[in-house]
């Protein structure tokens, strides 16, 4: 009888423990067809592209990264929870997974959460600069807020410790601190990542939302706030350095305004390097980046979007502007059709592309010829599960 009671008690405990834990598998598949003009071809004696052409391309991730992941939570009592998240990206068109970032190149975190004190996590995660996503009319699609800063707004970060506060009187705080894991605190070339850190404060009401964000990315080679000079008189054929786009400080002021069916969004970013050496003419050490746009939720299923993105670099780097329109139509709660058309206009010295390309003028970068424009149209389908 005692053995039977003990067995029943153990079984009941197992049922309770199971009820307090959950694991969720989720993902997103994005694929479509892309047309782009002004794609560089050929090369001159210096290795720079000397002609351009048009291209049709089967593409994955233009509207949003294709990804899959798992997340889970265990209630351990007293208002405390243990949680984890694993997430990796892939190419829907080829099935290829992430490269050097590993299987879970976007998220691999474990942490503790308390409804009163907030959430603390450790591991690999999207860097805090991705916090512009909530304020970008095109949600950091392939042709939006990351394009004119050459991917500076959407990196991942390893060795990271993060804290998210609960919301208090409309305010919340989020911060990250990532170690270099080198013998020199900021980085010395012995590891693949320099020290990274950032913090943001957000205030949200039913009418508007504002966010202030600061972050810094250190050069893993020497711990400096400068990504290094672009070689070959500004012609970076190997994409081995990215200057201010790779290592720098970033200051962001971001705004959302909610007006019924309309959402108006605007942002300003100051990107600043420090200790820059070997800087060549046309290679910026500071950037001023701003954008604005509006989303019209015409029906519960259909949304139309228009936005303008602009960047200006110092040291004769010039400026560029992206004009983009598009929208989405939800076939269901999980599936949508998307369309985007965009063009980038460069000043005489600039060669920014629609994609978040590395700096340089080689054909491999996909950047247009210097001073030229580039235009693209993308249509696709996206399914979430």
KOLKE-412908 format. One record per residue (C-alpha): x, y, z. Coordinates in steps of 0.05 Angstrom, whole numbers, plus 32768, in hexadecimal, padded with zeros to 4 digits. Example, Ala and Ser with C-alpha at 12.3 -4.5 7.8 and 13.67 -1.06 7.14 Angstrom:
# residues 2
80F67FA6809C
81117FEB808F
END
This chain:
# residues 385
800080008000
803980308012
805C80217FD1
801C802F7FAA
801280727FCE
805B80857FC1
805480747F77
8014809D7F72
803680D87F94
807180D57F64
804480D27F28
801C810D7F41
805C81357F4B
807181257F04
802E813E7EE9
8034817F7F10
807C818A7EF9
8068817D7EB1
802E81AE7EB6
805E81E57ECD
808E81DD7E92
808481E97E48
80AE81E67E08
809882087DC7
80B381FA7D82
80AB82367D52
80C5824F7D10
80BC827A7CD3
80C7826D7C88
80D182A77C59
80DD829F7C0E
80D082C47BCD
80EA82E27B8D
8117831F7B8A
8129834E7B51
8162837E7B59
818383B07B2A
81C883D07B32
81E9838E7B46
823483967B3C
825B836B7B0B
82A183687AEF
82E083867B0F
831483BA7AFD
835F83B67B0C
835283C87B55
831E83927B5E
82E283C17B5F
82A483B17B37
82A283D87AF5
825D83C67ADB
821883B27AF3
81DD83887ADF
819883717AF4
818883317B1A
814D83047B2B
815A82DB7B69
813582A77B92
813C82C47BD8
812F82B07C20
812982E27C58
811B83247C34
80DC83317C5D
80F4830E7C9C
812A82DB7CAF
811782937CA6
812282727CE9
810F823A7D19
811782337D63
810082187DA6
80F0823C7DE6
80DB82237E29
80C982387E70
80C682147EB2
80A182317EED
80CB82237F2B
809D82467F5C
809E82877F82
809182AF7F43
80D282957F24
80DB82737EE1
811682547EBC
811482607E71
813D82507E33
813C82617DE9
816082407DAE
8159825F7D68
817D82597D26
817482777CE0
817482537C9D
8168825F7C53
812482467C3D
813982437BF4
817682167BFF
816A81F87C44
81AF820F7C59
81B7821F7CA3
81E082557CC5
822A825C7CBA
825F826B7CEF
822A827C7D22
821982337D2D
81D6820F7D2E
81B682427D5D
81D782817D40
81A082B17D57
818D829A7D9E
81AA82687DCF
819882827E14
8184826A7E59
816D82957E92
813F82A67ECC
810082CF7ECD
80D782EF7F04
809883187EF7
80AD834B7F2C
80F883527F1E
80FF83437ED3
812583117EA8
816F82FF7EA6
818B82D57E6C
81D082BD7E56
81EB82A37E14
81E882B77DCB
81B382E77DB6
81A0831D7D84
81C9835A7D96
81A383937DB7
81AA83BF7D78
817283937D5C
814583BC7D89
813883EA7D4E
810B83B27D32
80CE83CC7D57
80D684117D37
80E783FE7CEF
80AA84037CC0
80C583C57C9B
80D983A07CDA
812283997CC4
811083777C84
814B836F7C54
814283B67C39
813883E27C75
815B83FB7CB4
819883CD7CAF
81A783DC7C66
81C984217C6B
81F2840E7CA8
820983CE7C86
81EB839D7CB9
820183C57CF6
81B983C07D11
81AF83757D10
81EB834C7D2A
81EB83137D5C
821483137D9B
823582DA7DC2
824C82D67E0B
821283047E1C
81EE83147E5D
81AC83387E57
817783557E86
813083697E75
8109838F7EAA
80BF838A7EB6
809583C57E9C
808B83FB7ED1
805E84377EC4
8068842C7E79
80B484277E7D
80E083EB7E73
812B83E07E70
815583AE7E49
81A083A67E4B
81D783787E30
8220836D7E40
824A833D7E16
829083277E2A
82C983227DF8
82E482E47E1B
832A82FE7E0B
8362830C7E3C
835883567E2A
8313836B7E42
82FE838D7E01
831E835A7DD3
8364834D7DB8
835D83207D7B
835D82DE7DA1
831182D67D9D
82DD82E27D68
82B783197D8C
82CA83597DAF
82A483737DEC
825D838A7DDC
822A83AE7E07
81EB83D77E04
81AD83F17E28
8169840A7E14
812F842C7E38
80E984297E1A
80AA844F7E2D
806884357E12
802184527E13
7FE384437DE9
7FF4847F7DBC
803F847C7DB4
807F84577DC5
80C584747DCC
810884517DD5
814E84697DE3
818584377DD2
81D184377DDB
81FF83FF7DC5
824883F27DB4
826D83BC7D8E
82B883B47D98
82E9839C7D62
82FC83547D76
834383607D5A
835683987D8A
831A83AB7DB4
831283EF7D93
82D384127D7C
82EA84117D34
82E383D77D03
832383E67CDE
833284077C9B
831983EC7C59
835483D67C30
836A83E77BE9
835A84327BE6
831384267BFD
830783EA7BD0
82F983B27C00
82FB83767BD2
830283447C0B
82CF83637C3B
8302835C7C73
82F2839E7C96
82B383C77C9F
82CA84057CC5
829484297CED
826083F57CD5
828483BD7CFB
829B83DC7D3C
827F841C7D5A
824F843C7D8B
820684477D77
81D484787D95
818B846F7D80
814B84977D8D
810D84727D74
80C284837D70
808184607D62
803E84857D5E
7FFD845D7D5D
7FC3847F7D39
7F8B844D7D2E
7F9A84297CED
7FDB844F7CE4
801F84467D06
8053847C7CFB
809C846B7D0A
80DB84957D0B
8123848B7D23
816684AD7D27
81A984897D32
81EE84A67D3D
822584727D2F
826984877D49
82AD84667D47
82E984777D73
8333846F7D6A
832E84667D1F
8371845F7CFC
838684557CB3
834684787C9C
834484857C52
831B84BB7C2E
82D484A37C23
82D684747C5F
82A6848E7C95
82B5848F7CDF
827184AB7CF2
822B84A07CD7
81E884C37CDF
81AF84947CCF
816584A47CD1
812484897CB7
80D984947CB8
809C84707C9E
8053845F7CA6
802C841F7CA7
7FE2841E7C95
7FBC83E17CAE
7F8883E87C78
7F6283A97C8D
7F6F83757CC3
7F94834D7C8D
7FB583827C61
7FEB83B47C73
800D83E97C46
805184067C59
807C84407C41
80BF84557C5D
80FE847F7C4F
8143846E7C6C
817F849E7C67
81C8849B7C7C
81FF84CF7C79
824984BE7C85
828384ED7C93
82C884EE7C73
82AB84F47C2D
828484B37C32
824584D47C16
81FD84C37C24
81C684957C0D
817B84907C11
814D84537C0B
8105845D7BF6
80DA84207C01
8091840C7BFC
806F83CA7C08
803D83A47C31
802283627C47
7FE2833A7C43
7FD183057C77
7FB382C77C58
7FAB82AB7C9F
7FC682B77CE5
800682937CD1
801082A27C87
801A82E47C62
802C82FD7C1D
805E83367C19
807583687BE6
80AB839D7BE9
80C983CD7BB6
810483F97BC6
813984257BA8
817A84417BC5
819684837BAB
81E084907BB9
820684D17BB8
824484D57B8C
827384B47BBF
824484807BDD
823484397BC8
820184207BFA
81D583E67BE2
818F83CF7BF4
81AC83937C18
81D5839C7C57
821683907C31
825D83967C4B
828383D57C37
82AA83D57BF6
82A483D77BAB
82B0838F7B97
827B83687B71
827683377BAB
8258836D7BD8
821983777BAE
822283C27BB8
821183ED7B7B
824684157B57
825D84547B7A
822A848C7B73
81F7845E7B52
81B284487B67
819684027B73
814D83EC7B6F
812C83AC7B86
80E8838A7B8A
80D8834E7BB5
809A83237BBA
809382E77BE8
806E82BE7C1A
807B82B47C64
805F827E7C92
8068827A7CDE
805C823F7D0B
END
